[in-house]
Amino acid sequence: MAKQRKPPRYVARPETEVLSRGYDPSLSVGSARPAVFRSSTYVFSTPESAERAFEIALGKVHAVEDENVELIYSRLSHPNAEILEDHLVPLEVGASSAAVFNSGMAAISTLLLTLCRPGSSVVHTVPVYGGTHMLLYQLLETHGIHPIAVNAGDSAGLARAIAEAENLAVVFVESPANPTLRMTDIAAVVAAADKCAERPVVAIDNTFMGPIFQHPLKLGADVCIYSATKYLAGFSDMLGGAVVSADPELVSHLRSTRVMLGNILQPDECWLLDSRLATVSLRMHRQSKNAKRIVDRLVGHPQVSRIHYPSLFDDAEQKRIYAAQCDWPGGIFSLDLGGDKRKAFEFLRRLHITKNAVSLGGMESLACHPATTTHSEMTDDQRDGAGVTQGLVRISVGIENWRDLLREYTDALDEL
Ligand SMILES: Cc1ncc(COP(=O)(O)O)c(C=O)c1O
């Protein structure tokens, strides 16, 4: 048998690493792409190996470098999760480890349940995705965890809330915010957290811009959270979630909670998501270019009172944050049709290429009315404060030809 050449000892760029690291073909009978390991349980080579694997899994001892720890049971981990986690790391600048979950909400709830105790508080930006809002106010608050809301982008308000909160466990920032695209200065949040006697964990929901256009770990954040359902998966055909961090200890805690909650991403879904990672940069660039070309031509349409899109920000502070924090404006924009719900519904009714559906980040364009769908759990006051008006339509631009999308939006607006 020919002697295997040793791989070179340099770290390649993300687009290369995502296709080459963390997968050993010899463990998948030489298959160029990983096999799917659908097993729920794994056979131990010896009872001693089983004992050792359990001791390590339960955190009683640490594995030594290069130790071959045997797999136990798929709720703890499985080969496809390990391959996927290895491939997520190079995509997130500054990351060293990742954990995958069966939805974005599973990732967020696992993080908050791991880090918070009764009496803890969580400072969070508003608006946040409706599911995160429900988790904070309908579940965690009833267990004695106090959510403290601050408007996205309000750096002074966030610094004050972070300094004053008692037992602050987590600062949870969604930037850009869903669905107003309002941005929060991540470096300023990290600086405020650094001043706390007990440093809270700074978690950024990076679903809208990451991992390609915004790099929170580079700005000092502790974790990036993803609804992998969106851009990472990219085809609106699966649910998934991920947490990526520069802190392996923190990720290891999350994995322990994941074992108890039983919310690891299943092998088939891991395999599917893994195969999508290599194209996330290509897709996001195309979606961002499409969205920018469209919004630039919708500006000034008489039916559109406002377009929420990073390259169109008029607020000086928002412009500053965007320039400092993001490489490109991304594939999502929201149109405000004069705060008029009827007009928003009529607009949606006239779309054919773009489907009226929640979710975002898929290769096909989707549009929704956040006030009555994704953000319907917020009170009217909360929605008003956050700019989620009744006339707001959120559009996630896909990879179609942008001219066809522009024509459909212009025709629908003209008919209103
Ligand atoms: C910003 C953001 N975070 C988290 C989630 C929740 O993700 P999932 O639906 O995968 O649970 C969503 C879903 O729309 C989202 O938009």
The ligand as a Gaussian input file, in Angstrom:
#p B3LYP/6-31G(d) Opt

LIG

0 1
 C      -32.603000      36.214000      13.572000
 C      -33.195000      34.871000      13.874000
 N      -32.719000      34.173000      14.913000
 C      -33.232000      32.970000      15.239000
 C      -34.288000      32.406000      14.534000
 C      -34.829000      31.060000      14.945000
 O      -34.362000      30.078000      14.081000
 P      -35.088000      28.672000      13.794000
 O      -36.348000      28.980000      13.061000
 O      -34.083000      27.926000      12.986000
 O      -35.355000      28.050000      15.110000
 C      -34.807000      33.101000      13.436000
 C      -35.908000      32.530000      12.659000
 O      -36.491000      33.185000      11.805000
 C      -34.250000      34.376000      13.106000
 O      -34.724000      35.095000      12.071000

